[in-house]
Amino acid sequence: MYIKLSTGHRIIGYFLLFSTLILLIAGLSLVVPGSFFEKIWSFKKSEFRQMLSHRILIGAGFWLLAVIMASAAMGWFKKRYWGWILTLCIFGINGVGDGMRLIMGSYIEGGMGVCVTAAIIFYLTRPSMERLFSGTTD
């Protein structure tokens, strides 16, 4: 049975794919320092420098996260129940991280992140979204 994807559904899926790409590039920039891909860190130069001492381990961690994100995207676009749950978990964990930023004093960045994440989770848990994913539980 074919179900037309809503705009919101496509946006979440594309976000998951884009996040996969960013994570792959971030990992590559750490594993191969000095490469073209290092430009991804132009807004967070101090964080990049801090990670360089453990670049292989952290780069591999980014690649592992990319695999998780790609899996979520695949499950999301195929309307699999596990893809929906994985996506909810990804955004939930992100929301916890944003909450920690808020507590640590990054009020604008953390506050915006918490608000955006809360809106996304609200969207993901609507009855219509649950129905879209409830038909496939594999």
C-alpha positions as CSV (number, residue, x, y, z in Angstrom):
1,M,0.0,0.0,0.0
2,Y,1.4,3.4,-1.0
3,I,0.9,6.3,1.3
4,K,1.9,9.8,0.1
5,L,4.5,11.4,2.4
6,S,3.6,14.7,4.0
7,T,5.9,17.6,3.8
8,G,6.8,17.3,7.4
9,H,7.6,13.6,7.0
10,R,9.9,14.4,4.0
11,I,11.6,17.2,6.0
12,I,12.4,14.9,8.9
13,G,13.7,12.3,6.6
14,Y,15.9,14.8,4.7
15,F,17.2,16.1,8.0
16,L,18.2,12.6,8.9
17,L,20.0,12.2,5.6
18,F,21.7,15.6,5.9
19,S,22.8,14.8,9.4
20,T,24.3,11.5,8.1
21,L,26.4,13.5,5.6
22,I,27.5,16.0,8.2
23,L,28.6,13.3,10.6
24,L,30.6,11.5,7.8
25,I,32.4,14.7,6.9
26,A,33.0,15.6,10.6
27,G,34.5,12.1,11.1
28,L,36.6,12.5,8.0
29,S,37.9,15.9,9.0
30,L,39.2,14.5,12.3
31,V,40.7,11.3,10.8
32,V,42.4,13.3,8.1
33,P,43.3,16.7,9.7
34,G,44.3,19.5,7.3
35,S,41.9,18.2,4.6
36,F,39.4,20.3,2.8
37,F,36.7,18.8,5.1
38,E,38.2,20.7,8.1
39,K,36.2,23.8,7.0
40,I,33.1,22.2,8.5
41,W,34.5,23.3,11.9
42,S,34.8,27.0,11.0
43,F,32.2,28.0,13.6
44,K,33.5,25.7,16.3
45,K,37.3,26.0,16.0
46,S,38.1,25.5,19.7
47,E,36.0,22.3,19.9
48,F,37.8,21.0,16.8
49,R,41.2,21.6,18.4
50,Q,40.1,19.9,21.6
51,M,39.0,16.8,19.7
52,L,42.3,16.5,17.7
53,S,44.2,14.7,20.5
54,H,41.7,11.8,20.2
55,R,40.9,12.3,16.6
56,I,40.8,8.6,15.5
57,L,38.5,7.6,18.3
58,I,36.2,10.6,18.0
59,G,36.2,10.4,14.2
60,A,35.1,6.7,14.4
61,G,32.4,7.8,16.9
62,F,31.1,10.3,14.4
63,W,31.0,7.5,11.8
64,L,29.1,5.2,14.1
65,L,26.6,8.0,14.7
66,A,26.4,8.4,10.9
67,V,25.4,4.7,10.6
68,I,22.8,5.2,13.3
69,M,21.4,8.3,11.5
70,A,21.4,6.6,8.1
71,S,19.5,3.6,9.6
72,A,17.0,6.0,11.1
73,A,16.6,7.7,7.7
74,M,16.1,4.3,6.0
75,G,13.5,3.2,8.6
76,W,11.8,6.6,8.4
77,F,11.4,6.7,4.7
78,K,10.2,3.0,4.6
79,K,7.7,3.9,7.4
80,R,9.0,1.2,9.7
81,Y,8.0,1.4,13.4
82,W,11.6,0.9,14.5
83,G,12.6,3.9,12.3
84,W,10.0,6.1,14.0
85,I,11.2,5.0,17.5
86,L,14.9,5.5,16.5
87,T,14.1,9.0,15.2
88,L,12.2,9.8,18.4
89,C,15.2,8.6,20.4
90,I,17.6,10.7,18.3
91,F,15.6,13.8,18.9
92,G,15.1,13.0,22.6
93,I,18.8,12.6,23.2
94,N,19.4,15.8,21.3
95,G,16.9,17.6,23.5
96,V,18.6,16.3,26.6
97,G,21.9,17.7,25.3
98,D,20.3,21.1,24.6
99,G,18.8,21.0,28.1
100,M,22.3,20.5,29.5
101,R,23.5,23.5,27.4
102,L,20.8,25.6,28.9
103,I,21.7,24.5,32.5
104,M,25.4,25.2,31.7
105,G,24.6,28.8,30.8
106,S,24.3,28.7,27.0
107,Y,20.8,30.2,27.3
108,I,20.2,31.2,23.7
109,E,21.7,28.1,22.0
110,G,20.3,25.7,24.6
111,G,16.9,27.4,24.8
112,M,16.5,27.5,21.1
113,G,17.5,23.8,20.9
114,V,15.1,22.7,23.6
115,C,12.2,24.6,21.9
116,V,12.9,23.3,18.4
117,T,13.4,19.7,19.7
118,A,10.2,19.9,21.7
119,A,8.3,21.1,18.6
120,I,9.8,18.2,16.6
121,I,9.0,15.6,19.2
122,F,5.4,17.0,19.5
123,Y,5.1,16.6,15.7
124,L,6.5,13.1,15.8
125,T,4.1,11.9,18.5
126,R,0.9,13.1,16.8
127,P,-1.7,10.4,16.3
128,S,-1.5,10.7,12.5
129,M,2.3,10.1,12.7
130,E,1.8,7.1,15.0
131,R,-0.8,5.7,12.5
132,L,1.7,6.1,9.6
133,F,4.2,3.9,11.4
134,S,1.9,1.5,13.2
135,G,1.3,-0.7,10.2
136,T,4.9,-2.0,9.9
137,T,6.5,-3.4,13.0
138,D,9.4,-5.3,11.5
